Amino acid sequence: MPLRLNFLPAAEGDAIWVRWGDALEHQLMVDMGQERTGPAIRARIEELPPDMRHFDLLVITHVDGDHIGGVLSGLAEAPPLEGWVFDDVWFNGWPHLRGLKVRRPGDDGGPQPMGPAQGQRLTSWLTGPWNEEFARGPVVRSNPLRVAERADGLSLTVLGPTQASLQALQPSWEREVEKAITKGSLPAEQGLQSMGRSKPTRPELTDATMLKALADAYAPQDSSPSNATSIVLMLEWRGRKVLLTGDAYGADVVTGLRRYGSRPVEVDVVKLPHHSSVKNVTSELVKSLRSPVWVISTDGGTHYHPDAAAIARVLVDAESPRLAFNVPSEFNGWWSDPSWMDTFDYTVETGTKEHGLTITMEPRPPTP
């Protein structure tokens, strides 16, 4: 009776397939990467018999092309796939930014489902279940924290975003959606220099002092209004805990963890925010958690993640961590240096370009 996490190949984005139960009969999906990765994810679902394509939940963490693009290409704009249905879809759309609920199909009045930028690309898709767990209102951190119970004992605690973060996105909503769709549609070429960011070089690291200096390197905090709206979830199942952070700000995740329990919060797996950007992975965030496994989901893409300083913060503040990369890349590969692993007391696990990274956990034995 395992819990299986598959961090799928999603270019520089996220696509997390979670399955659990005696025969892995229960499943949910968190994001689907870029538009160019959506068809490959769909192909994985097509390999399942129709009666095994039922999903308890689809979570789209926020409006960004490397999280929502694959939903468009692999699901919303693709032909219907027999048996591929979701009991609920969690996604904060235009009405939710204003704290409103979306109307059900056939209802009169109430806000339109989406802002003008989406047009028919998403409105035609979101005509069924949508934030049903929240009475079709926004998915936000509440006080007390909202815990959603799913099948076979799995629960999801919402640690973010806040309604204030959603509200702050209103002025730029249309621009952010257009940018997300464009970003998700364009093929990101490995090695292509992104605007305003030069390709980083491998750091020189020979001792703990150099690692600490790298970890302490100054970096501005993330200021993307769409990243601030990321749905952050604590997934729990039979004694196991998994923290899924989307592209959330490090400080916002820390605030959610404070609400969740005394720090450091012990979990089995952490998916680092924003593909391990130095703007999101703060030392305070790492210190707020105790985990053996730290997952990084990115192929390096145009933004050259993971940032070396972000990884250094994990190595400095976590105890004997295992860095788990969903796919191999030039920048992930730096950290497989045997001398670094020996000197800084960590291990590395890397998935494949074809299948990504799979982590399987059995229920935690009860404490005597």
Secondary structure, 3 states (H helix, E strand, C coil): CCEEEEECCCCCCCCEEEEECCCCCEEEEECCCCCCCHHHHHHHHHCCCHHHCEECEEECCCCCHHHHHHHHHHHHCCCCCCCCEECCEECCCHHHHCCCCCCCCCCCCCCCCCCHHHCHHHHCCCCCCCCHHHCCCCCCCCCCCCEEECHHHCEEEEEECCHHHHHHCHHHHHHHHHHHHHHHHCCCCCCCCCCCCCCCCCCCCCCHHHHHHHHCCCCCCCCCCCHHHCCEEEEEECCEEEEECCCCCHHHHHHHHHHHCCCCEECCEEECHHHCCCCCCCHHHHHCEECCEEEECCCCCCCCCCCHHHHHHHHHHCCCCEEEECCCCHHHHHHHCHHHHHHHCCEEEECECCCEEEEEECCCCCCC
